[in-house]
Amino acid sequence: MVTQDRVENLKKQGRYIEVATPGDEDLGPLKLLPGTWENTGDFDGRGWNMIALPFAQEGHPINYRVLVNQYNEKLKFSLVDKGVPNRGIEVGDPTDNTDQFVVTLDYEQGIVQKKAADFPATDLAGAPNLAIHHEPGLWLHMLNRRTDNLDIARLGTIPHGDSALALGESKTTDSAPVVPDISGLPIGVPDDLDSFYLSPYKHFNDNPFKGDVTAPGFPGFNPVSPNDLLKFPLPGTIKRTTVLHVTTGIQDARIANIPFIVKQANATDMESTFWIVETEVDGQEKLILMYTQTVMLDFFKRRDGQDGLIRWPHVSINVMEKVAEPDQGSYQMPSV
């Protein structure tokens, strides 16, 4: 918990940027993130992604396809920007300064495909080692003057032409992550997997995508309940879980897109939950990072009699471990 004394100290010290240090209390709920997280060892291939895409193909008049990827990820948190001031005043007698101070942690996400499949089947799913996502961004910890207990925010920019601001709250528990059930089925279509219009989803429901996993009993990725693949037991004894939940659906949070995306498949909402899990495995501390994220893509008129567009969940889930701490010699402030 950040005290008012620490806020005053940051105010006096002034803003500065440095390599992030794990455990830095000024980062609050973000303090365990600095470093590099990857899909390695037991977590190889634990990333899964599903997206519906506008697509025209003779014989399939529904004009979309569903693409499912298995992936590996590198997520790197490196720099902290401390004491970022947001200036404000409260008019009165007397008029007071009401400055807010923010600590930010930058990140860079890179995702490489392991295997992929789509339906209707095309030659567009891509080969192994294909780069399928890159995202630079920031996590924010609002130290004071919070609105509705919102203490964290995430800013992300996507090369497709999207920029997202999501707001949320953090919490810490002494228990394992509680993973919610979600559906990857589109909203605005009669909920009938046997209908021709939902045939891509029925295909993956009947044939869950297993990527390169050959382990007996592995259920595969199913769009009906994608978060099921986050519910496998984690290794070791879980000591603590930090939950970071953010959404673009509250306050002034939002997604902005370039005109082509707005016209063709508008990304309108994003919600994500990250779990930072502290475990002990064979007497050694291990940090595990899990997440589930859903971005709503709106395209094609609804087919359930209501106005508006169909909402297509673009779901990404992953489980990684921390593999390295930040390189303390990797950044120097510019000299005057």
C-alpha positions in Angstrom: 0.0 0.0 0.0 1.4 3.4 -1.0 1.3 5.9 1.9 0.8 9.7 1.6 4.3 10.1 2.8 5.6 8.2 -0.2 3.5 10.4 -2.5 5.0 13.5 -0.9 8.5 12.1 -1.3 7.9 11.3 -5.0 6.6 14.8 -5.5 9.7 16.3 -3.9 12.1 14.0 -5.7 10.6 14.7 -9.2 9.9 12.4 -12.1 12.6 9.9 -13.2 12.9 6.8 -15.4 15.0 3.8 -14.5 15.3 0.1 -15.1 12.5 -1.6 -13.1 13.3 -3.5 -10.0 11.2 -6.5 -9.0 9.6 -5.9 -5.6 9.6 -2.1 -5.9 6.8 -1.1 -3.6 6.0 2.0 -5.7 4.7 -0.3 -8.4 2.1 -1.6 -6.0 0.3 -4.6 -7.5 2.6 -4.5 -10.5 5.8 -5.0 -8.4 6.3 -8.7 -9.4 6.0 -8.0 -13.2 9.5 -6.6 -14.0 11.5 -9.0 -16.0 10.9 -11.5 -18.8 8.1 -14.0 -19.0 8.0 -16.9 -21.5 6.5 -20.1 -22.5 9.3 -22.5 -21.6 9.6 -26.0 -20.2 6.3 -27.2 -18.9 4.6 -24.1 -20.2 5.7 -24.5 -23.9 2.8 -24.0 -26.2 0.3 -23.0 -23.4 -0.8 -19.9 -25.4 -4.1 -20.2 -27.4 -5.9 -17.7 -29.5 -9.2 -17.7 -31.4 -10.6 -15.1 -33.8 -13.4 -14.8 -36.3 -12.4 -13.0 -39.5 -14.4 -11.7 -42.4 -13.7 -14.0 -45.3 -15.4 -14.7 -48.6 -15.2 -18.2 -50.1 -17.3 -20.0 -52.7 -19.6 -22.5 -51.1 -19.5 -20.8 -47.7 -22.0 -17.9 -47.8 -21.6 -17.1 -44.1 -18.6 -14.9 -45.2 -16.4 -15.5 -42.2 -13.9 -18.1 -40.9 -12.7 -19.0 -37.4 -8.9 -19.2 -36.9 -7.4 -20.9 -33.8 -3.7 -20.6 -33.0 -1.4 -22.3 -30.5 1.4 -19.9 -29.6 4.5 -19.1 -27.5 5.0 -15.7 -26.1 7.7 -13.4 -24.7 6.4 -10.6 -22.4 9.0 -8.2 -21.2 8.6 -5.5 -18.5 11.7 -3.3 -18.3 11.4 0.4 -17.4 9.6 2.2 -14.6 8.6 5.9 -14.9 8.1 7.3 -11.4 6.3 10.3 -10.1 4.4 11.0 -13.3 2.4 14.1 -12.4 -1.2 14.7 -13.5 -1.9 18.3 -12.6 -5.2 19.5 -11.2 -6.8 22.0 -8.8 -9.9 22.1 -6.6 -11.5 25.6 -6.8 -12.5 26.9 -3.4 -11.4 29.1 -0.6 -8.6 28.6 -0.7 -8.1 26.9 -4.1 -5.9 23.8 -3.6 -3.6 21.7 -5.9 -5.0 18.2 -6.4 -2.2 16.6 -8.3 -2.3 12.9 -9.0 0.9 10.8 -9.2 1.3 7.7 -11.4 4.0 5.1 -11.6 4.2 3.3 -15.0 5.8 0.0 -16.1 6.4 -0.5 -19.8 5.9 -3.8 -21.6 6.6 -5.4 -24.9 4.7 -8.5 -26.0 5.8 -10.7 -28.9 3.9 -13.8 -30.0 5.0 -16.6 -32.4 2.6 -19.2 -33.7 3.3 -22.9 -33.1 0.4 -24.4 -35.0 -2.9 -23.1 -36.4 -6.1 -24.3 -38.0 -9.1 -22.5 -39.5 -12.6 -23.4 -40.7 -13.6 -23.2 -43.4 -10.1 -24.5 -44.1 -7.8 -22.2 -46.1 -4.1 -21.8 -46.9 -4.1 -18.6 -44.8 -3.6 -20.1 -41.3 0.1 -19.8 -41.5 3.2 -22.0 -40.7 5.0 -22.5 -37.4 7.2 -19.6 -36.2 5.0 -17.1 -37.9 4.9 -13.8 -35.9 1.2 -13.2 -35.1 1.3 -10.4 -32.6 3.4 -7.5 -31.3 2.3 -5.0 -28.7 4.2 -2.3 -26.9 2.4 -0.6 -24.0 2.3 0.5 -20.4 0.7 -0.6 -17.1 -0.1 2.3 -14.8 -0.4 2.3 -11.0 -2.4 5.3 -9.8 -0.9 6.2 -6.4 -3.5 8.7 -5.2 -6.7 10.5 -6.1 -8.3 7.4 -7.6 -11.8 7.3 -9.1 -14.1 4.5 -7.9 -11.1 2.6 -6.5 -9.6 2.2 -10.0 -5.9 1.8 -9.1 -4.5 0.3 -12.4 -4.7 0.9 -16.1 -3.3 -0.7 -19.2 -2.4 1.2 -22.4 -1.7 -0.9 -25.5 -1.0 -0.2 -29.1 -1.5 -2.8 -31.9 0.2 -2.7 -35.4 -3.2 -3.5 -37.0 -4.2 0.1 -36.1 -5.7 -0.2 -32.6 -5.0 1.6 -29.4 -6.6 0.6 -26.1 -7.0 2.2 -22.7 -8.4 -0.2 -20.1 -9.0 0.6 -16.4 -9.4 -1.6 -13.4 -8.7 -2.8 -9.9 -6.2 -5.1 -8.4 -6.4 -7.5 -5.4 -4.2 -10.0 -3.7 -5.3 -13.3 -2.3 -3.6 -16.3 -0.5 -5.3 -18.8 -2.8 -5.1 -20.1 -6.3 -6.4 -18.2 -9.3 -10.2 -18.4 -9.7 -10.7 -18.7 -13.5 -14.1 -17.6 -14.7 -16.1 -19.5 -17.4 -16.4 -17.6 -20.6 -17.9 -18.3 -24.0 -16.2 -17.6 -27.3 -19.5 -17.8 -29.3 -20.7 -14.7 -31.1 -23.4 -12.5 -29.6 -26.3 -11.5 -31.9 -26.7 -15.0 -33.5 -29.2 -17.6 -32.4 -27.3 -19.9 -30.0 -27.5 -23.1 -32.0 -24.3 -24.8 -32.9 -26.2 -27.1 -35.3 -27.1 -24.1 -37.5 -25.2 -23.7 -40.7 -24.2 -20.1 -39.7 -22.2 -21.4 -36.7 -20.6 -24.3 -38.5 -17.0 -23.0 -37.9 -17.7 -23.0 -34.1 -19.4 -26.4 -34.3 -16.3 -27.7 -36.1 -14.0 -26.7 -33.3 -16.5 -27.8 -30.7 -16.6 -31.3 -32.2 -12.9 -31.3 -33.0 -11.1 -29.1 -30.3 -7.8 -27.8 -31.6 -4.9 -29.5 -29.9 -2.0 -27.8 -31.7 1.1 -30.0 -31.2 0.0 -31.4 -27.8 -0.1 -35.2 -27.9 -0.5 -35.9 -24.2 -3.3 -38.5 -23.5 -6.5 -36.8 -22.2 -5.6 -33.3 -23.4 -9.0 -31.8 -24.3 -7.8 -29.1 -26.8 -9.1 -25.6 -27.3 -12.9 -25.4 -27.5 -14.5 -22.1 -28.4 -17.6 -22.9 -26.3 -15.4 -22.8 -23.1 -11.9 -21.5 -23.9 -10.9 -20.8 -20.3 -11.0 -24.5 -19.5 -7.3 -24.7 -20.6 -6.4 -22.3 -17.7 -7.9 -24.5 -15.1 -5.2 -27.2 -15.0 -3.4 -27.4 -11.6 -0.2 -25.3 -11.3 3.0 -26.8 -10.1 4.1 -26.6 -6.5 2.4 -24.9 -3.5 0.6 -21.6 -4.3 1.6 -18.9 -1.7 -0.1 -15.8 -3.1 -2.0 -14.6 -6.2 -2.2 -11.0 -7.5 -5.1 -10.3 -9.7 -5.1 -7.5 -12.3 -8.4 -7.0 -14.0 -9.0 -4.2 -16.5 -11.7 -3.4 -19.0 -12.4 -0.7 -21.6 -16.1 -0.9 -20.6 -15.9 1.6 -17.7 -15.5 5.3 -17.1 -13.7 6.9 -20.1 -11.8 3.8 -21.1 -12.1 2.9 -24.8 -10.5 1.5 -28.0 -9.6 3.7 -30.9 -9.0 2.2 -34.4 -8.0 3.3 -37.9 -10.8 3.8 -40.4 -10.4 0.5 -42.2 -10.8 -1.5 -39.0 -13.8 0.6 -37.9 -15.5 -0.2 -41.3 -14.6 -3.9 -41.6 -14.2 -5.5 -38.1 -14.4 -2.9 -35.5 -12.6 -3.7 -32.2 -15.0 -2.1 -29.7 -14.3 -3.6 -26.2 -11.5 -5.4 -24.4 -11.5 -7.1 -21.0 -8.5 -9.0 -19.5 -7.5 -10.6 -16.3 -3.9 -11.3 -15.3 -3.0 -13.6 -12.4 0.6 -13.3 -11.0 1.0 -16.5 -9.0 3.7 -17.0 -6.4 4.5 -20.7 -6.0 7.0 -22.9 -4.3 8.3 -25.9 -6.3 10.8 -28.3 -4.6 11.8 -25.6 -2.1 12.4 -23.0 -4.9 10.2 -19.9 -5.5 8.6 -19.7 -8.9 6.5 -17.0 -10.5 3.8 -17.9 -13.0 1.7 -15.5 -15.1 -1.7 -16.4 -16.4 -4.1 -14.4 -18.4 -7.4 -14.4 -20.3 -8.3 -11.6 -22.7 -11.4 -11.0 -24.8 -11.6 -8.4 -27.5 -15.0 -7.9 -29.1 -15.0 -7.4 -32.9 -18.2 -6.1 -34.4 -19.1 -6.9 -38.0 -22.1 -8.1 -40.0 -25.7 -7.4 -39.0 -27.2 -9.3 -36.1 -29.3 -12.3 -37.0 -31.4 -12.4 -33.8 -33.9 -9.7 -34.8 -32.2 -7.0 -32.8 -30.5 -3.9 -34.2 -26.7 -3.5 -34.4 -23.8 -5.8 -35.3 -22.8 -9.3 -34.3 -20.1 -9.2 -31.6 -17.4 -11.8 -32.2 -15.2 -12.7 -29.2 -11.5 -12.7 -30.0 -10.1 -14.8 -27.1 -6.4 -15.1 -26.0 -5.2 -17.2 -23.0 -1.8 -18.1 -21.8 0.3 -19.5 -18.9 4.0 -18.5 -18.6 6.8 -18.4 -16.1 9.3 -15.7 -15.3 12.7 -16.6 -16.8 14.8 -13.4 -16.2 15.0 -10.2 -14.2 15.4 -6.9 -15.9 18.9 -6.1 -17.2 20.0 -3.3 -14.9 22.6 -2.0 -17.4 20.1 -1.8 -20.3 19.0 1.8 -19.9 20.6 5.2 -19.3 18.8 8.6 -19.1 19.9 11.0 -21.9 22.5 13.5 -20.7 22.1 17.2 -20.9 
